[in-house]
Amino acid sequence: MLLLCLRLDGHRLLQLYEICMINRESMYQSLKSELVNVHQKTLTISNYVTFLHEIQRYIPLTRTISQPASLSLLSSTV
Protein backbone atom coordinates (compact mmCIF):
# COMPACT_ATOMS: atom_id res chain seq x y z
CA MET A 1 0.00 0.00 0.00
CA LEU A 2 2.84 2.36 0.77
CA LEU A 3 3.94 2.37 -2.87
CA LEU A 4 0.48 3.60 -3.88
CA CYS A 5 0.41 6.34 -1.24
CA LEU A 6 3.89 7.86 -1.57
CA ARG A 7 2.71 10.95 -3.46
CA LEU A 8 -0.45 11.54 -1.43
CA ASP A 9 -0.63 14.43 1.00
CA GLY A 10 -2.89 14.28 4.04
CA HIS A 11 -6.04 15.42 2.24
CA ARG A 12 -5.58 12.97 -0.61
CA LEU A 13 -4.82 10.15 1.81
CA LEU A 14 -8.03 10.98 3.65
CA GLN A 15 -9.95 10.93 0.37
CA LEU A 16 -8.48 7.51 -0.46
CA TYR A 17 -9.56 6.22 2.95
CA GLU A 18 -13.08 7.61 2.49
CA ILE A 19 -13.43 5.99 -0.92
CA CYS A 20 -12.19 2.70 0.52
CA MET A 21 -14.76 2.88 3.31
CA ILE A 22 -17.61 3.60 0.91
CA ASN A 23 -16.84 0.62 -1.32
CA ARG A 24 -14.25 -1.62 0.30
CA GLU A 25 -14.40 -4.55 -2.12
CA SER A 26 -14.10 -2.63 -5.37
CA MET A 27 -11.37 -0.38 -3.97
CA TYR A 28 -9.42 -3.43 -2.84
CA GLN A 29 -9.63 -4.79 -6.38
CA SER A 30 -8.65 -1.41 -7.89
CA LEU A 31 -5.69 -0.88 -5.57
CA LYS A 32 -4.58 -4.49 -5.98
CA SER A 33 -4.67 -4.12 -9.77
CA GLU A 34 -2.79 -0.81 -9.71
CA LEU A 35 -0.10 -2.22 -7.43
CA VAL A 36 0.45 -5.19 -9.75
CA ASN A 37 0.39 -3.12 -12.95
CA VAL A 38 2.61 -0.28 -11.75
CA HIS A 39 4.90 -1.91 -9.18
CA GLN A 40 4.62 -5.66 -9.89
CA LYS A 41 3.65 -6.23 -6.24
CA THR A 42 0.72 -8.06 -4.68
CA LEU A 43 -1.72 -6.40 -2.30
CA THR A 44 -2.97 -8.96 0.18
CA ILE A 45 -6.31 -8.54 1.87
CA SER A 46 -4.55 -8.46 5.23
CA ASN A 47 -2.37 -5.53 4.12
CA TYR A 48 -5.43 -3.70 2.81
CA VAL A 49 -7.39 -4.21 6.04
CA THR A 50 -4.34 -3.22 8.08
CA PHE A 51 -4.05 0.00 6.04
CA LEU A 52 -7.70 0.84 6.77
CA HIS A 53 -7.28 0.07 10.46
CA GLU A 54 -4.06 2.05 10.87
CA ILE A 55 -5.25 5.17 9.03
CA GLN A 56 -8.55 5.15 10.94
CA ARG A 57 -6.64 6.12 14.09
CA TYR A 58 -5.84 9.50 12.50
CA ILE A 59 -9.36 10.33 11.34
CA PRO A 60 -11.03 12.97 13.54
CA LEU A 61 -13.87 11.53 15.62
CA THR A 62 -16.29 14.19 14.35
CA ARG A 63 -15.83 13.11 10.73
CA THR A 64 -18.31 10.87 9.01
CA ILE A 65 -17.61 8.96 5.84
CA SER A 66 -20.57 10.57 4.08
CA GLN A 67 -19.19 14.05 4.80
CA PRO A 68 -16.52 15.02 2.23
CA ALA A 69 -13.29 16.55 3.52
CA SER A 70 -14.09 19.94 1.98
CA LEU A 71 -17.44 20.15 3.80
CA SER A 72 -15.83 19.20 7.08
CA LEU A 73 -13.31 22.02 6.70
CA LEU A 74 -16.03 24.52 5.82
CA SER A 75 -18.22 23.60 8.77
CA SER A 76 -15.33 23.95 11.19
CA THR A 77 -14.52 27.47 9.97
CA VAL A 78 -18.09 28.82 10.08
C-alpha positions, 0 to 999 in steps of 0.5 A: 500500500505504501507504494500507492500512497507515496505521493499523497498528501494528508487530504488525498490520503483521507480521500483515499480512505473515504473511498475505501470505506464507501466501497471496500471490495471494489477499492481493494480490487482497484488498488490491488490491480494498480499495485500489480500493474505499476509496481509488480507487487501483490496487495494482500487482503490483510495488508489492505485491512491493516491499512484501513485500520491504521489510518482510521486512528488518524481520522477525527472523531467528528468526521463521518464517511458521508461528509466530504473533507471539503465540507468538514473544513467549511463547517469547522470554519463557520 
